[in-house]
């Protein structure tokens, strides 16, 4: 509860901060060609590849596959 209050005072919340970290990690992981997209989804805590793809598209307007092709 304390963390929740502190985040609220800072004008954010846990879900927002979690998504920021997931977005940063996803971008980093997509640069590694050894990791498959489904593995990246699991590393980020998504239960399904499709949920990760949906979230990534909301963050960037691109699918993880499209972003990966730009990184590599």
Rosetta silent file (secondary structure, phi, psi, omega in degrees, C-alpha in Angstrom):
SEQUENCE: XXXXXXXXXXXXXXXXXXXXXXXXXXXXXXXXXXXXXXXXXXXXXXXXXXXXXXXXXXXXXXXXXXXXXXXX
SCORE:     score description
SCORE:     0.000 S_00000001
   1 L     0.000  -37.457  179.101    0.000    0.000    0.000 S_00000001
   2 H   -61.847  -44.625  178.963    2.867    2.378    0.757 S_00000001
   3 H   -60.966  -41.155  179.187    4.339    1.860   -2.691 S_00000001
   4 H   -61.030  -43.884  178.411    0.959    2.511   -4.240 S_00000001
   5 H   -63.878  -42.188 -179.246    0.631    5.823   -2.377 S_00000001
   6 H   -65.700  -41.501  177.225    4.155    6.893   -3.358 S_00000001
   7 H   -63.328  -42.266  179.832    3.546    6.073   -6.995 S_00000001
   8 H   -62.077  -41.195  177.664    0.251    7.975   -6.892 S_00000001
   9 H   -62.996  -30.284  179.128    1.999   11.024   -5.403 S_00000001
  10 L   -84.563   -1.601  177.099    4.461   10.842   -8.303 S_00000001
  11 L    81.762   27.590  179.262    1.593   10.803  -10.785 S_00000001
  12 L  -141.683 -174.216  175.972    1.947    7.202  -11.911 S_00000001
  13 L  -149.678  171.775 -175.441    0.899    3.703  -10.932 S_00000001
  14 H   -58.849  -44.488 -177.134    2.295    0.186  -10.884 S_00000001
  15 H   -61.516  -42.204  178.845    0.779   -0.834  -14.225 S_00000001
  16 H   -62.904  -46.115  179.794    2.264    2.194  -15.998 S_00000001
  17 H   -65.549  -39.748  177.474    5.721    1.566  -14.534 S_00000001
  18 H   -60.469  -44.591 -179.947    5.514   -2.146  -15.358 S_00000001
  19 H   -65.878  -35.322  176.319    4.669   -1.363  -18.971 S_00000001
  20 H   -62.631  -45.110  179.925    7.583    1.092  -19.226 S_00000001
  21 H   -66.688  -43.176  178.707   10.022   -1.548  -18.007 S_00000001
  22 H   -60.302  -41.542 -179.991    8.498   -4.213  -20.260 S_00000001
  23 H   -62.813  -46.448  179.187    8.790   -1.900  -23.273 S_00000001
  24 H   -62.037  -45.181  179.894   12.455   -1.155  -22.568 S_00000001
  25 H   -66.263  -40.190  179.513   13.286   -4.821  -22.011 S_00000001
  26 H   -60.039  -43.892  179.117   11.342   -5.897  -25.096 S_00000001
  27 H   -61.942  -39.471  178.108   13.323   -3.500  -27.267 S_00000001
  28 H   -67.649  -46.543 -179.115   16.547   -4.844  -25.825 S_00000001
  29 H   -63.656  -36.137 -178.145   15.534   -8.497  -26.194 S_00000001
  30 H   -67.129  -20.309  177.006   14.396   -8.009  -29.792 S_00000001
  31 L   -75.743  -14.476 -179.594   17.933   -6.962  -30.701 S_00000001
  32 L   -95.057  106.534 -176.130   19.162  -10.431  -29.718 S_00000001
  33 L   -67.274  -12.922  178.392   18.524  -12.767  -32.678 S_00000001
  34 L   -74.721  -20.858 -178.691   18.994  -15.820  -30.449 S_00000001
  35 L   -92.337  128.026  173.983   15.728  -15.086  -28.637 S_00000001
  36 L   -80.507  156.284 -177.095   12.478  -16.063  -30.298 S_00000001
  37 H   -61.971  -38.381  178.371    9.542  -13.711  -29.899 S_00000001
  38 H   -63.469  -35.917  176.658    7.575  -16.278  -27.916 S_00000001
  39 H   -67.267  -38.643  177.984   10.531  -16.555  -25.500 S_00000001
  40 H   -62.537  -43.197  178.764   10.634  -12.766  -25.130 S_00000001
  41 H   -57.759  -44.726  179.734    6.924  -12.774  -24.279 S_00000001
  42 H   -67.395  -40.167  177.948    7.525  -15.316  -21.530 S_00000001
  43 H   -60.660  -32.806 -178.357   10.569  -13.437  -20.196 S_00000001
  44 L   -86.047   -2.541  176.828    8.421  -10.312  -19.884 S_00000001
  45 L    93.881   11.267  176.570    5.710  -12.142  -17.964 S_00000001
  46 L   -86.252  140.372 -178.734    3.122  -12.563  -20.687 S_00000001
  47 L   -80.752  -20.514 -178.399    1.288  -15.872  -20.691 S_00000001
  48 L  -139.241  149.417  176.916    0.808  -15.815  -24.450 S_00000001
  49 H   -57.729  -40.959 -175.775    2.670  -14.561  -27.499 S_00000001
  50 H   -65.302  -36.140  178.743   -0.464  -12.761  -28.703 S_00000001
  51 H   -65.616  -40.673  177.014   -0.784  -10.678  -25.516 S_00000001
  52 H   -64.503  -44.580 -179.864    2.815   -9.502  -25.915 S_00000001
  53 H   -60.037  -42.856  178.804    2.263   -8.702  -29.600 S_00000001
  54 H   -62.345  -47.041 -179.838   -0.841   -6.659  -28.742 S_00000001
  55 H   -63.884  -43.430 -178.984    0.968   -4.721  -26.005 S_00000001
  56 H   -62.996  -38.799  178.393    4.020   -4.101  -28.189 S_00000001
  57 H   -65.275  -36.183  176.993    1.815   -2.787  -30.991 S_00000001
  58 H   -65.578  -38.944 -178.674    0.159   -0.385  -28.523 S_00000001
  59 H   -70.997  -40.194 -167.936    3.579    0.891  -27.389 S_00000001
  60 H  -120.342  -17.505 -174.743    5.181    1.266  -30.814 S_00000001
  61 L    82.055    5.233 -179.533    2.580    0.899  -33.550 S_00000001
  62 L  -130.056  158.903  172.718    4.549   -2.076  -34.877 S_00000001
  63 L   -80.564  160.100  176.183    4.582   -5.792  -34.257 S_00000001
  64 H   -57.356  -36.452  179.490    7.608   -7.287  -32.518 S_00000001
  65 H   -63.925  -42.950  177.900    8.555   -8.964  -35.804 S_00000001
  66 H   -64.263  -42.433 -179.996    8.523   -5.633  -37.650 S_00000001
  67 H   -65.418  -41.449  179.682   10.584   -3.974  -34.927 S_00000001
  68 H   -60.645  -40.942 -179.401   13.083   -6.823  -34.912 S_00000001
  69 H   -64.359  -28.239  176.735   13.621   -6.492  -38.661 S_00000001
  70 H   -77.403  -31.874 -178.401   14.495   -2.809  -38.129 S_00000001
  71 H   -74.448  -37.687 -173.115   16.925   -3.600  -35.287 S_00000001
  72 L   -93.568    0.000    0.000   18.852   -6.320  -37.097 S_00000001
